[in-house]
Amino acid sequence: MLDRVCLWSGQREVRVGDIGFYGRDTELEQLSTFLGQAGRGGAARLLTGEPGVGKSSLMAAAAERAIAEGVQVLRASGSEFEADVSYSALNQLLLSVQGGISRLPTGPREALEVALGFGVGAAPDVLLVCNATLLLVQSLAAEAPVVLLVDDVHWIDRASAVVLGFVARRLTGCRAGLLVSTRTGAASYLDRHWLAEVVVAPLDEAAAEQLVAATFPQLPSRIRRRLLDLAQGNPLALMELPSTLSGAVQRVAAQPEVVPLNDRLQALFAARIAELPEPTRRLLLLAVYEGTGDVRVLHAACADRGGLADLAPAERTQLVYVDDATARIAFRHPLIRSAIVAMSTHEERRTAHVALAQVLVDDEERRAWHLAAAAVAPDEGVAQLLETAAHRVMLRGDVVAAIATLVRAAELSVTSADRGRRLAEAAYIGAEAGGTTADARTLLADARRAVPDSTGSLHAANAAAFLMLNGEGDVNTAHRLLVGAIETGDHGYRADDPALIEAMHTLLLLSWYGSAPQYWEPFFRALRRLRPEPPQILALASRTFPDPVRTGVSALADAETILGALAEETDATRVMRIGTASVYLDRLGDVREGSWRLVHQGRDGAAARRHIGALMHLCLDDFLIGRWDEAQELAWEGQRICDTGGFPFFSWYFWYNRAIVAAGRGHADEAYKLADEITNWAHPRGVSAGVLFAHHPRTLAAAAAGDFDAAYVHAAAMSPPGTFAPYVPHCTWVAFDLVEAAVRTGRTVEARAHVEAMRMAGVSRLSSRMALIQAGAEALVADGLEPAERLEQLLGDTAVDRWLFDASRVRLAYGEKLRRAGRVTQARVHLLAARDGFAAMAAGLWLDRVHGELRAAKHRLADAPAPGVAALTAQEAQIAQLAASGLTNKEIALRLFLSHRTVGAHLYRIFPKLGVTSRAGLRDALSSPPDPQ
C-alpha cells in the first residue's frame, strides 16, 4: 500500500488512504479553484457521483489542503438514521466552534444555542437560526478563511438543509466556502440553485489500470482484467474487490449482471464486519444510530461495557477512524453503516436505541425517536414524547418533520382515539401549512379509519375544511362542517385547547369568505363561549377583520399593544395572523418586517401557507403606499406558489393584487380580465368576498379612464351609498371612489348620504388613511370652509404621505374642485403634489388627468421642477442620504432624534420627488446630475 503523499503536487500518482486519485486532475483542480475563491470572497460547490466513486476522498483532500493553508474546516456528514432530527447536521457542523456562538449578539446567540441543543428556551424562528449561522460563519471568516464540508447531504435533516441553503446564497464577500456531496439522483432538502456542481465520474480505463497496478502490483493479469470489468471505474470497487476474486466469493462475483455493484460492495464490507468481535459490532451499531459521531455520547452509552476499548479492531481494519481533535468517529464509507445495520438482529438494534435514549436525556427530540425505534408495541409514554417533540419541531417551521413525528406517535398510540387524534393533527398541519394534498387526504382517511366517528374531531374537521377549499373550494360545505365539529366537540370551549383555537381561526376565514351575517353568527356564538376569554390575537381579529366599521375602533388599544411587541414575535403563524388583524386598521406597515421574515423563510423552504399569507399582506401595503412594482412582483410570486404548492384556492388574492395595480396604471383590459377571473372562479364556490373584491379593480379602472358612471356602479355594488354593508370590510377601500363618482355624475344626494355614513360610523378613527379618505370625501360635497381646512391640515401631516395612492387621488380631486372655484394658486399646490405621486407609481391615466388640470390652471408643464435633489427639503435630503447609505428607519431615527414612523413618512414623500419607488433607487438618484431644464 502506498504511503500518503501531498495531493496538490501536480503528480498523477496521488492517493489518500486507500482510495487513489488517479485520473482526478480535473476534480482536484476544481477543488483548488473553489478553495481559492472561498478564501477571497465566498464560494459554494456540490460534488455529485455514484457511491464509491470517491466523493468523500475528494472532500478529505479539500479539507487537507485547506488545513495546510490555515483555513478553518468545519465538517459534518449526513446520516439516514438522523434525518428526522431537526438541526442534527448543523449541530455536527458547528460543534467545534461552540465557543464562537457565545460571541454573537444576544438574539442570534440564543436562537442558535436552542436550535443546536446547547441551551434552553422558546423554539427559535427559522430565519433567526439561519441568520445566526451566517453571522457565526462571517465572524469566523473575519479572523481566518473558513470552509464548511458536509458529506452525504442527501441524508441531512430538513432544518439543517434550510440553513445551509440560506448560507450558500449569502457567501459573496465573505471569506468562506461551502462544499457538500451527494449521490447522483438522490433527493434532498437542500436548495441546489446556488451550488455550482462538480460531477465526479467513474475513472476512465487508463486511470483505473494505473490505480490497480500501483496498489496491487502482484495481481495476476487474468484477475486484474476481471477486476477492471467488474469495477467499471468505481475506485472503491477497485480497492475492495481484489481480496474477493478467489474461492467462493469469486464464484458469486462471476455473474456481475445479477448483482448490483453497490450490493456487492456492501456484501464485501459485511464480510469484514463479520470477522470483528461481537462487542465491536455492537459498538459500531451504536455509532451508526447515534448519527453525529460524538465519541462522548458513545462512551456514555457503553460505559457499563468498558467504554470505547472495543472500537480498536474496527479502527485497525480501517472501517472507522476517530478524529482526536474533534472527538468524532467517522465511517470510511456510508455502505459500511448500511452493512452494519443489515447484519444486526432485531434485539441488537432495539438495545442500541435504548442505550442511546438513556444517555440523550437533554435532547428530547432525539431521545423520543430512539425510544420510538426501540418500541416493540404501542407505548403511550413514548407517543406523548413524540407528540411533544412534533409541536417543538412545528414551532421551528419544519412541517415535514412535524408530520413524520406525529405519524410515528400515532403508530405507538395505545387507544384508537389517540391514534385518530394524532393522525388528524398531522393531516391538518399538512393541509394548512403545506405539502401535497394527496398526503393530507391519506392521513385524514387513516384518522377516520382509526376512529370512525372522528369527523367530529376538530383537527380532522380543520384538515377537511382546508382540503375542501383547495379542492372544489366549497366555502358553504367547509363552513358547515367546521361549525358542526366545534359545536359538538368535547373541548368545553376551553381557550387553552390548541385544536379549538386553530378551528376558530379557520372559521374566521371561512366566515370572511362568505361575507354574510349567517356565516358570522356561529363564529361569534362560539367566541362568546370561550373560557376564560378568547386568546389575544383571535380576540383582536374578531373585532378588526369581520366588520371594522362597527367594531374596529374598540380594538385600537389592543392592536397597539400587540403590534408594539411584534418585533419580538418568532411564531410564524402568529405573525401572519397579526397581519390579518391589521389589514383594515391600515397597520400592515407595522407588520412589514415580520412579513418579510416569513417570505424569506418561505423562499428558504419553510411552510408555504405562511409564505402566501405574508405575500398577501405585503402586496396590499405596497399598493397603498405606491410600491407598485414590488406589489406586482410579489403577486406573481404568490400566484406561482399557489399554482405549484397545492394552494389553488388562494390564487384569487394575487389576481386581485395584480388587478388593482393594473387598474391604477390604466391597464383597463388587464384589470377587467383579472376581475372577471375572480368573479367566475369565486361565485360558484360561495366565495362572496372574492365576488365583492372584484368590483374594486373595476371601480379604479373606470375612474382612471374618466368613466364615472361605471365607477359608481361598481363601487355601489360593494356597499350601497349611504351605508356600510355589514361584514363587507373592504367596502371602506372604495368609499372615496363612490363619493367622487357620485359627485361627478350628478348624484349629489347619494354622495352626501355616503359622507354622512362615514361620519356616523366614525371611520376616520380607524387610521390616518381612513381619516384622509373621509376628509377628502367631505371636502368634495361640502361648500363651507371647515371641511376644506380640515383636509388641508391632514394633507400637511407627514403620516398621510405614506398613503401615496390615496393622497394623490384626494389631492387631484380636491385640486380640480379648487381650480373650478377659481382658487388656482392653491389648486396648483395639490395638483403638483398629485403629479409627483402618480409619476412615482407610473399611474399613466391619473397623470394625464393631473396634466389636464394643470394646463387648465395655466401652469406650464415645461416649467414644472423635475424630480431631483433640489426638490427635497434640508431634512428630507439628510434622511435620503442616510437611507441610501444603508441605515434602517430606526437607525436614522436615533441619529436625527425622530420617531422611526416619522422617518418612514418622510421617505414616502421623498421617493416621488426623486422619481424612485423604493430605497434601492435612492443612491443612484442622489448621485445623478440634475437634468438640464
LOTORDO-260414 format. One line per 8 residues: number of its first residue (from 1); their letters; for each residue x, y, z of C-alpha. Coordinates in steps of 0.1 Angstrom, whole numbers, padded with zeros to 4 digits. Layout:
BEGIN
NUM) A) X Y Z  ...
% end
This chain:
BEGIN
1) MLDRVCLW) 0000 0000 0000  0014 0034 -0009  0021 0060 0017  0001 0092 0018  0016 0120 -0002  0007 0155 -0010  -0024 0157 -0031  -0016 0190 -0047
9) SGQREVRV) 0019 0182 -0060  0008 0181 -0096  0018 0145 -0099  -0007 0120 -0113  0001 0092 -0088  -0017 0106 -0058  -0038 0090 -0031  -0054 0095 0003
17) GDIGFYGR) -0055 0064 0025  -0069 0036 0004  -0086 0055 -0024  -0065 0065 -0053  -0066 0099 -0071  -0055 0086 -0105  -0074 0104 -0132  -0087 0131 -0108
25) DTELEQLS) -0067 0160 -0120  -0098 0179 -0132  -0117 0174 -0099  -0086 0184 -0078  -0082 0215 -0099  -0118 0224 -0095  -0115 0220 -0057  -0083 0241 -0057
33) TFLGQAGR) -0102 0268 -0076  -0131 0265 -0051  -0108 0269 -0021  -0091 0300 -0037  -0125 0316 -0044  -0137 0308 -0009  -0107 0324 0006  -0110 0355 -0015
41) GGAARLLT) -0148 0362 -0013  -0170 0332 -0009  -0179 0301 -0030  -0202 0271 -0028  -0199 0237 -0046  -0218 0204 -0049  -0199 0172 -0055  -0222 0146 -0072
49) GEPGVGKS) -0214 0110 -0081  -0223 0073 -0076  -0215 0056 -0043  -0178 0046 -0041  -0167 0070 -0068  -0145 0090 -0045  -0166 0120 -0033  -0156 0115 0003
57) SLMAAAAE) -0120 0112 -0006  -0121 0144 -0026  -0138 0161 0004  -0110 0148 0026  -0084 0161 0000  -0100 0195 0001  -0100 0195 0039  -0063 0185 0039
65) RAIAEGVQ) -0053 0213 0017  -0075 0239 0034  -0059 0230 0068  -0024 0232 0053  -0032 0267 0041  -0045 0279 0075  -0082 0276 0067  -0105 0266 0094
73) VLRASGSE) -0125 0235 0084  -0160 0226 0099  -0173 0192 0089  -0205 0172 0091  -0219 0141 0075  -0255 0132 0068  -0269 0101 0084  -0300 0083 0072
81) FEADVSYS) -0308 0074 0109  -0307 0111 0120  -0326 0126 0090  -0358 0132 0111  -0340 0150 0139  -0340 0188 0133  -0307 0206 0132  -0287 0174 0138
89) ALNQLLLS) -0264 0180 0109  -0260 0217 0118  -0251 0205 0154  -0223 0184 0139  -0210 0212 0117  -0208 0238 0144  -0199 0218 0175  -0162 0225 0172
97) VQGGISRL) -0169 0263 0172  -0194 0263 0200  -0173 0289 0218  -0178 0313 0188  -0215 0312 0193  -0212 0328 0227  -0197 0359 0210  -0228 0365 0188
105) PTGPREAL) -0254 0392 0198  -0280 0380 0223  -0308 0373 0199  -0289 0352 0173  -0268 0335 0200  -0298 0323 0220  -0317 0312 0188  -0287 0291 0176
113) EVALGFGV) -0279 0277 0211  -0315 0265 0214  -0317 0251 0179  -0284 0231 0184  -0294 0219 0219  -0266 0239 0236  -0292 0260 0255  -0328 0260 0266
121) GAAPDVLL) -0356 0285 0257  -0385 0290 0234  -0383 0274 0199  -0364 0298 0177  -0376 0314 0145  -0361 0295 0115  -0349 0327 0098  -0332 0338 0131
129) VCNATLLL) -0313 0305 0132  -0303 0310 0095  -0291 0345 0102  -0273 0334 0134  -0254 0307 0115  -0244 0331 0087  -0233 0356 0113  -0212 0330 0130
137) VQSLAAEA) -0196 0320 0097  -0189 0356 0089  -0173 0362 0123  -0151 0332 0119  -0142 0343 0084  -0132 0377 0096  -0104 0360 0116  -0093 0334 0090
145) PVVLLVDD) -0109 0318 0060  -0134 0290 0068  -0147 0261 0048  -0179 0241 0056  -0178 0205 0044  -0209 0184 0045  -0208 0148 0032  -0239 0128 0021
153) VHWIDRAS) -0261 0159 0021  -0290 0138 0008  -0293 0124 0044  -0292 0156 0064  -0323 0168 0081  -0346 0194 0066  -0339 0221 0091  -0302 0219 0086
161) AVVLGFVA) -0307 0219 0048  -0327 0251 0050  -0299 0268 0070  -0272 0255 0046  -0292 0267 0016  -0296 0301 0032  -0258 0304 0039  -0249 0292 0004
169) RRLTGCRA) -0268 0321 -0011  -0250 0347 0010  -0214 0338 0010  -0204 0365 -0015  -0180 0389 0000  -0172 0366 0029  -0140 0345 0032  -0159 0313 0035
177) GLLVSTRT) -0169 0283 0014  -0194 0255 0014  -0187 0221 -0001  -0213 0194 0000  -0215 0160 -0016  -0245 0138 -0027  -0252 0107 -0046  -0262 0111 -0082
185) GAASYLDR) -0300 0113 -0084  -0306 0113 -0047  -0333 0137 -0034  -0325 0161 -0006  -0340 0191 0011  -0311 0213 0001  -0318 0240 -0024  -0291 0234 -0050
193) HWLAEVVV) -0297 0265 -0071  -0267 0284 -0056  -0243 0255 -0057  -0220 0251 -0087  -0219 0213 -0095  -0187 0192 -0097  -0196 0158 -0112  -0173 0130 -0101
201) APLDEAAA) -0175 0104 -0128  -0160 0068 -0127  -0124 0066 -0136  -0115 0061 -0173  -0098 0028 -0183  -0063 0042 -0182  -0066 0057 -0147  -0083 0025 -0133
209) EQLVAATF) -0054 0004 -0147  -0029 0027 -0131  -0046 0026 -0097  -0048 -0012 -0098  -0012 -0016 -0109  0001 0007 -0082  -0020 -0008 -0054  -0019 -0045 -0064
217) PQLPSRIR) 0013 -0050 -0084  0012 -0088 -0079  -0023 -0093 -0091  -0024 -0118 -0119  -0034 -0103 -0153  -0065 -0125 -0155  -0078 -0114 -0122  -0068 -0078 -0130
225) RRLLDLAQ) -0089 -0079 -0162  -0118 -0094 -0143  -0115 -0066 -0116  -0115 -0038 -0142  -0146 -0053 -0158  -0165 -0057 -0126  -0155 -0023 -0110  -0165 -0002 -0141
233) GNPLALME) -0142 0026 -0130  -0155 0028 -0094  -0124 0035 -0072  -0139 0018 -0041  -0147 -0013 -0060  -0112 -0014 -0075  -0098 -0013 -0039  -0121 -0038 -0023
241) LPSTLSGA) -0128 -0065 -0049  -0093 -0079 -0053  -0094 -0097 -0020  -0126 -0114 -0030  -0118 -0125 -0065  -0109 -0160 -0055  -0126 -0190 -0040  -0163 -0189 -0031
249) VQRVAAQP) -0166 -0151 -0033  -0152 -0152 -0069  -0179 -0177 -0078  -0205 -0152 -0066  -0189 -0124 -0084  -0187 -0143 -0116  -0222 -0131 -0126  -0219 -0093 -0122
257) EVVPLNDR) -0251 -0087 -0142  -0273 -0101 -0114  -0255 -0084 -0085  -0255 -0045 -0085  -0221 -0030 -0077  -0233 -0013 -0045  -0248 -0045 -0032  -0216 -0064 -0040
265) LQALFAAR) -0195 -0038 -0021  -0219 -0038 0008  -0215 -0076 0009  -0177 -0072 0010  -0179 -0048 0039  -0203 -0073 0056  -0177 -0100 0053  -0151 -0078 0071
273) IAELPEPT) -0176 -0068 0098  -0184 -0104 0104  -0148 -0110 0113  -0149 -0084 0141  -0155 -0094 0177  -0192 -0092 0188  -0186 -0063 0213  -0170 -0043 0184
281) RRLLLLAV) -0200 -0049 0162  -0224 -0038 0189  -0204 -0006 0194  -0204 0001 0157  -0242 -0003 0156  -0244 0023 0184  -0222 0046 0163  -0245 0042 0133
289) YEGTGDVR) -0276 0050 0152  -0260 0079 0172  -0255 0096 0139  -0235 0126 0148  -0202 0107 0156  -0200 0122 0191  -0175 0100 0209  -0186 0112 0243
297) VLHAACAD) -0222 0100 0237  -0209 0066 0225  -0187 0064 0256  -0216 0071 0279  -0239 0046 0261  -0215 0018 0266  -0198 0028 0298  -0211 -0003 0316
305) RGGLADLA) -0192 -0024 0290  -0158 -0008 0293  -0163 0023 0271  -0147 0025 0237  -0120 -0001 0241  -0139 -0024 0218  -0136 0000 0190  -0099 -0009 0183
313) PAERTQLV) -0104 -0038 0159  -0126 -0016 0137  -0100 0011 0137  -0072 -0013 0128  -0091 -0026 0098  -0098 0010 0088  -0136 0006 0088  -0138 0037 0110
321) YVDDATAR) -0114 0064 0121  -0115 0087 0151  -0106 0124 0149  -0090 0130 0183  -0091 0168 0179  -0129 0169 0174  -0137 0137 0194  -0157 0124 0164
329) IAFRHPLI) -0159 0089 0149  -0165 0086 0112  -0171 0056 0089  -0148 0051 0060  -0178 0048 0036  -0216 0050 0040  -0220 0015 0027  -0203 0003 0059
337) RSAIVAMS) -0231 0018 0080  -0257 0001 0059  -0239 -0033 0062  -0236 -0030 0100  -0274 -0024 0102  -0282 -0052 0077  -0261 -0077 0098  -0276 -0068 0131
345) THEERRTA) -0305 -0086 0148  -0338 -0070 0159  -0328 -0073 0195  -0294 -0058 0189  -0310 -0028 0171  -0335 -0023 0199  -0309 -0025 0226  -0288 0001 0208
353) HVALAQVL) -0317 0026 0206  -0325 0021 0243  -0289 0027 0253  -0288 0059 0233  -0321 0071 0247  -0308 0066 0282  -0279 0090 0276  -0297 0116 0255
361) VDDEERRA) -0318 0129 0284  -0311 0165 0275  -0321 0161 0238  -0358 0154 0240  -0364 0151 0203  -0336 0125 0196  -0344 0107 0228  -0381 0103 0217
369) WHLAAAAV) -0371 0090 0183  -0347 0064 0198  -0374 0052 0222  -0398 0050 0193  -0374 0029 0173  -0369 0006 0203  -0406 0002 0210  -0420 -0033 0201
377) APDEGVAQ) -0456 -0025 0210  -0478 0006 0214  -0464 0028 0242  -0484 0059 0252  -0455 0073 0271  -0433 0073 0240  -0462 0085 0219  -0466 0115 0242
385) LLETAAHR) -0429 0123 0239  -0431 0122 0202  -0462 0144 0201  -0444 0170 0223  -0414 0168 0200  -0437 0173 0170  -0450 0205 0184  -0415 0218 0191
393) VMLRGDVV) -0405 0210 0156  -0436 0227 0142  -0426 0259 0160  -0393 0258 0142  -0412 0257 0109  -0402 0221 0099  -0436 0209 0087  -0424 0177 0072
401) AAIATLVR) -0406 0166 0103  -0436 0175 0125  -0459 0154 0104  -0435 0124 0104  -0432 0127 0142  -0469 0128 0147  -0475 0099 0124  -0450 0078 0144
409) AAELSVTS) -0467 0089 0176  -0500 0077 0161  -0484 0043 0154  -0474 0040 0190  -0507 0052 0204  -0525 0027 0227  -0560 0038 0220  -0578 0043 0187
417) ADRGRRLA) -0589 0077 0199  -0553 0089 0204  -0542 0074 0171  -0570 0091 0153  -0564 0124 0170  -0527 0124 0162  -0532 0114 0126  -0559 0141 0122
425) EAAYIGAE) -0535 0167 0136  -0508 0156 0111  -0534 0158 0083  -0544 0194 0094  -0507 0205 0095  -0502 0190 0061  -0534 0206 0046  -0530 0240 0062
433) AGGTTADA) -0492 0246 0062  -0480 0228 0030  -0473 0195 0014  -0492 0176 -0012  -0530 0173 -0010  -0528 0136 -0015  -0507 0131 0016  -0531 0151 0037
441) RTLLADAR) -0561 0132 0023  -0544 0099 0031  -0537 0109 0067  -0572 0122 0072  -0586 0089 0058  -0563 0070 0082  -0576 0091 0111  -0612 0083 0102
449) RAVPDSTG) -0605 0046 0099  -0589 0047 0134  -0620 0064 0149  -0650 0061 0126  -0668 0090 0143  -0637 0112 0142  -0655 0135 0117  -0663 0155 0149
457) SLHAANAA) -0626 0158 0157  -0615 0194 0154  -0582 0186 0137  -0600 0163 0113  -0626 0189 0105  -0599 0216 0101  -0580 0194 0077  -0611 0185 0058
465) AFLMLNGE) -0621 0222 0055  -0587 0231 0040  -0588 0202 0017  -0623 0212 0005  -0611 0248 -0001  -0581 0236 -0021  -0602 0210 -0039  -0635 0223 -0050
473) GDVNTAHR) -0633 0255 -0030  -0667 0249 -0014  -0670 0275 0013  -0705 0266 0024  -0698 0229 0030  -0664 0237 0047  -0681 0262 0070  -0710 0239 0079
481) LLVGAIET) -0685 0210 0086  -0663 0231 0109  -0692 0247 0128  -0706 0212 0134  -0673 0200 0147  -0669 0230 0171  -0705 0228 0184  -0704 0190 0190
489) GDHGYRAD) -0668 0188 0203  -0659 0178 0239  -0635 0207 0243  -0657 0226 0268  -0648 0258 0250  -0615 0260 0268  -0594 0288 0254  -0562 0267 0261
497) DPALIEAM) -0573 0239 0237  -0550 0243 0207  -0573 0224 0183  -0603 0245 0192  -0584 0278 0187  -0570 0266 0154  -0605 0257 0143  -0617 0292 0154
505) HTLLLLSW) -0591 0309 0132  -0601 0287 0103  -0638 0295 0109  -0629 0332 0110  -0615 0329 0074  -0644 0308 0062  -0669 0333 0076  -0650 0362 0059
513) YGSAPQYW) -0651 0344 0026  -0689 0341 0030  -0693 0378 0038  -0728 0375 0052  -0743 0376 0087  -0753 0339 0086  -0717 0329 0083  -0706 0350 0112
521) EPFFRALR) -0733 0341 0137  -0718 0307 0146  -0683 0322 0149  -0694 0349 0174  -0715 0324 0193  -0685 0301 0198  -0662 0331 0206  -0685 0343 0234
529) RLRPEPPQ) -0684 0308 0250  -0646 0306 0252  -0633 0304 0287  -0618 0322 0305  -0615 0345 0274  -0605 0343 0238  -0568 0344 0231  -0554 0378 0224
537) ILALASRT) -0549 0376 0186  -0582 0359 0180  -0600 0385 0201  -0583 0413 0181  -0590 0397 0147  -0627 0392 0157  -0631 0430 0160  -0609 0442 0132
545) FPDPVRTG) -0615 0417 0104  -0652 0409 0101  -0668 0444 0104  -0642 0471 0113  -0666 0499 0106  -0686 0489 0136  -0661 0473 0159  -0626 0483 0148
553) VSALADAE) -0622 0514 0168  -0628 0495 0201  -0598 0473 0192  -0572 0501 0186  -0557 0500 0220  -0553 0462 0219  -0538 0464 0184  -0513 0490 0196
561) TILGALAE) -0502 0466 0224  -0498 0436 0201  -0481 0455 0173  -0457 0470 0198  -0445 0435 0208  -0444 0422 0172  -0406 0427 0168  -0400 0400 0194
569) ETDATRVM) -0425 0376 0179  -0409 0344 0164  -0440 0323 0158  -0447 0325 0120  -0484 0317 0125  -0489 0345 0150  -0470 0369 0127  -0493 0361 0098
577) RIGTASVY) -0525 0363 0120  -0514 0397 0134  -0511 0409 0098  -0546 0396 0091  -0559 0415 0121  -0541 0447 0109  -0555 0449 0074  -0585 0471 0080
585) LDRLGDVR) -0567 0492 0106  -0542 0501 0079  -0514 0488 0101  -0498 0465 0076  -0467 0488 0076  -0461 0477 0112  -0461 0441 0101  -0438 0445 0071
593) EGSWRLVH) -0406 0434 0088  -0423 0403 0102  -0440 0396 0068  -0406 0398 0051  -0392 0373 0076  -0419 0349 0066  -0413 0355 0029  -0376 0348 0033
601) QGRDGAAA) -0384 0317 0053  -0408 0305 0026  -0381 0311 -0001  -0358 0290 0021  -0382 0261 0023  -0405 0269 0052  -0443 0264 0052  -0458 0277 0020
609) RRHIGALM) -0490 0288 0037  -0472 0313 0059  -0453 0325 0028  -0485 0331 0009  -0501 0350 0038  -0471 0373 0042  -0471 0380 0005  -0508 0389 0006
617) HLCLDDFL) -0501 0415 0033  -0471 0429 0016  -0490 0433 -0017  -0518 0451 0000  -0495 0475 0018  -0474 0480 -0013  -0505 0491 -0033  -0515 0517 -0007
625) IGRWDEAQ) -0480 0532 -0003  -0472 0532 -0040  -0447 0504 -0043  -0465 0490 -0073  -0435 0474 -0090  -0428 0454 -0058  -0466 0446 -0054  -0467 0431 -0089
633) ELAWEGQR) -0435 0411 -0084  -0447 0397 -0051  -0482 0390 -0065  -0466 0369 -0093  -0445 0351 -0067  -0476 0343 -0047  -0495 0331 -0077  -0466 0307 -0086
641) ICDTGGFP) -0466 0293 -0051  -0504 0287 -0052  -0501 0270 -0085  -0472 0247 -0076  -0475 0244 -0038  -0510 0229 -0036  -0529 0261 -0027  -0551 0268 -0057
649) FFSWYFWY) -0578 0284 -0036  -0556 0314 -0026  -0547 0323 -0062  -0576 0348 -0063  -0558 0370 -0037  -0530 0376 -0062  -0553 0380 -0092  -0568 0408 -0071
657) NRAIVAAG) -0535 0424 -0063  -0524 0423 -0099  -0558 0437 -0110  -0557 0468 -0087  -0522 0477 -0098  -0532 0472 -0135  -0562 0494 -0129  -0541 0521 -0111
665) RGHADEAY) -0518 0522 -0141  -0546 0525 -0166  -0543 0490 -0180  -0580 0485 -0181  -0582 0454 -0202  -0559 0435 -0179  -0578 0448 -0148  -0612 0438 -0161
673) KLADEITN) -0599 0404 -0173  -0585 0396 -0139  -0616 0409 -0121  -0637 0386 -0143  -0615 0357 -0135  -0620 0363 -0098  -0658 0366 -0102  -0661 0335 -0124
681) WAHPRGVS) -0640 0315 -0100  -0655 0328 -0067  -0692 0328 -0075  -0698 0290 -0079  -0677 0283 -0048  -0695 0306 -0025  -0666 0329 -0020  -0686 0361 -0018
689) AGVLFAHH) -0656 0381 -0006  -0639 0374 -0040  -0670 0385 -0059  -0671 0418 -0039  -0633 0423 -0042  -0635 0420 -0080  -0655 0453 -0081  -0626 0472 -0067
697) PRTLAAAA) -0603 0470 -0097  -0633 0476 -0120  -0640 0508 -0100  -0604 0520 -0103  -0601 0512 -0139  -0633 0531 -0147  -0623 0561 -0126  -0588 0563 -0142
705) AGDFDAAY) -0605 0564 -0176  -0629 0591 -0165  -0659 0567 -0168  -0675 0578 -0135  -0709 0562 -0142  -0692 0527 -0144  -0671 0536 -0114  -0702 0545 -0094
713) VHAAAMSP) -0720 0512 -0103  -0690 0491 -0093  -0683 0509 -0060  -0720 0508 -0051  -0720 0470 -0057  -0697 0466 -0028  -0719 0487 -0005  -0749 0509 -0014
721) PGTFAPYV) -0744 0547 -0009  -0754 0559 0025  -0744 0527 0043  -0716 0504 0050  -0728 0468 0045  -0722 0446 0075  -0694 0421 0071  -0681 0437 0039
729) PHCTWVAF) -0649 0453 0054  -0634 0460 0020  -0661 0485 0011  -0642 0511 0031  -0615 0509 0004  -0639 0523 -0022  -0656 0549 -0001  -0638 0578 -0017
737) DLVEAAVR) -0643 0563 -0051  -0681 0561 -0046  -0684 0597 -0034  -0662 0611 -0062  -0681 0591 -0088  -0714 0602 -0074  -0704 0639 -0074  -0690 0637 -0110
745) TGRTVEAR) -0723 0621 -0122  -0747 0645 -0105  -0757 0620 -0078  -0753 0647 -0051  -0778 0631 -0027  -0761 0597 -0028  -0727 0614 -0023  -0738 0634 0007
753) AHVEAMRM) -0755 0603 0022  -0723 0583 0020  -0703 0611 0036  -0728 0612 0064  -0725 0574 0068  -0687 0579 0072  -0693 0605 0099  -0718 0583 0117
761) AGVSRLSS) -0696 0553 0116  -0665 0573 0126  -0643 0556 0100  -0618 0584 0103  -0608 0570 0137  -0597 0537 0122  -0565 0551 0107  -0548 0581 0092
769) RMALIQAG) -0557 0567 0058  -0594 0565 0066  -0592 0600 0081  -0578 0612 0048  -0605 0594 0028  -0633 0608 0050  -0619 0643 0049  -0614 0641 0011
777) AEALVADG) -0650 0630 0006  -0663 0657 0029  -0644 0684 0010  -0659 0672 -0023  -0695 0675 -0011  -0693 0705 0013  -0692 0741 0004  -0680 0756 0037
785) LEPAERLE) -0645 0764 0048  -0643 0739 0077  -0641 0707 0057  -0615 0722 0034  -0594 0734 0063  -0596 0700 0079  -0584 0684 0047  -0556 0709 0043
793) QLLGDTAV) -0545 0702 0078  -0545 0664 0071  -0526 0668 0038  -0499 0687 0057  -0494 0658 0081  -0464 0636 0072  -0483 0605 0084  -0507 0609 0055
801) DRWLFDAS) -0479 0610 0030  -0474 0572 0035  -0507 0566 0016  -0492 0577 -0017  -0521 0565 -0039  -0549 0577 -0018  -0532 0610 -0010  -0526 0616 -0047
809) RVRLAYGE) -0562 0607 -0056  -0576 0631 -0029  -0552 0659 -0040  -0563 0655 -0076  -0600 0656 -0068  -0596 0685 -0044  -0573 0704 -0068  -0599 0700 -0095
817) KLRRAGRV) -0626 0715 -0072  -0603 0744 -0062  -0595 0752 -0098  -0632 0753 -0107  -0638 0775 -0078  -0612 0800 -0091  -0586 0792 -0064  -0559 0784 -0090
825) TQARVHLL) -0528 0790 -0069  -0540 0768 -0041  -0551 0742 -0067  -0516 0741 -0083  -0500 0731 -0050  -0522 0700 -0047  -0521 0691 -0084  -0483 0693 -0085
833) AARDGFAA) -0481 0670 -0054  -0505 0646 -0071  -0485 0647 -0102  -0453 0637 -0084  -0471 0608 -0066  -0487 0594 -0098  -0454 0598 -0117  -0436 0577 -0090
841) MAAGLWLD) -0462 0550 -0094  -0463 0551 -0132  -0500 0557 -0130  -0504 0570 -0165  -0541 0578 -0168  -0542 0596 -0135  -0511 0615 -0145  -0529 0625 -0177
849) RVHGELRA) -0558 0639 -0157  -0534 0659 -0135  -0517 0673 -0165  -0550 0683 -0180  -0559 0701 -0147  -0525 0718 -0146  -0530 0731 -0181  -0564 0744 -0172
857) AKHRLADA) -0548 0761 -0142  -0525 0779 -0166  -0495 0760 -0154  -0467 0755 -0179  -0457 0718 -0177  -0423 0725 -0191  -0416 0747 -0161  -0425 0720 -0136
865) PAPGVAAL) -0395 0712 -0115  -0381 0678 -0125  -0378 0652 -0097  -0344 0655 -0081  -0324 0665 -0050  -0334 0702 -0055  -0370 0693 -0047  -0361 0680 -0012
873) TAQEAQIA) -0362 0700 0020  -0330 0700 0041  -0343 0674 0064  -0356 0652 0036  -0321 0654 0019  -0305 0643 0051  -0328 0614 0056  -0324 0604 0020
881) QLAASGLT) -0286 0603 0023  -0287 0582 0054  -0312 0558 0039  -0291 0555 0008  -0261 0546 0030  -0280 0515 0042  -0293 0527 0076  -0327 0514 0087
889) NKEIALRL) -0355 0537 0097  -0348 0531 0134  -0311 0539 0130  -0319 0571 0111  -0345 0580 0138  -0319 0576 0166  -0294 0597 0147  -0318 0625 0140
897) FLSHRTVG) -0339 0623 0172  -0371 0614 0154  -0395 0586 0156  -0390 0558 0131  -0425 0563 0118  -0417 0600 0110  -0387 0588 0091  -0408 0564 0072
905) AHLYRIFP) -0433 0591 0064  -0405 0614 0051  -0392 0586 0029  -0425 0580 0012  -0426 0617 0004  -0390 0616 -0008  -0395 0587 -0032  -0418 0606 -0057
913) KLGVTSRA) -0396 0637 -0055  -0366 0617 -0066  -0386 0597 -0091  -0379 0563 -0073  -0402 0538 -0058  -0380 0522 -0032  -0349 0526 -0011  -0329 0507 -0037
921) GLRDALSS) -0331 0536 -0061  -0320 0563 -0036  -0283 0560 -0041  -0284 0564 -0079  -0310 0592 -0077  -0289 0612 -0052  -0257 0607 -0072  -0272 0616 -0106
929) PPDPQ) -0266 0651 -0120  -0297 0672 -0124  -0314 0671 -0158  -0310 0702 -0178  -0342 0723 -0180
% end
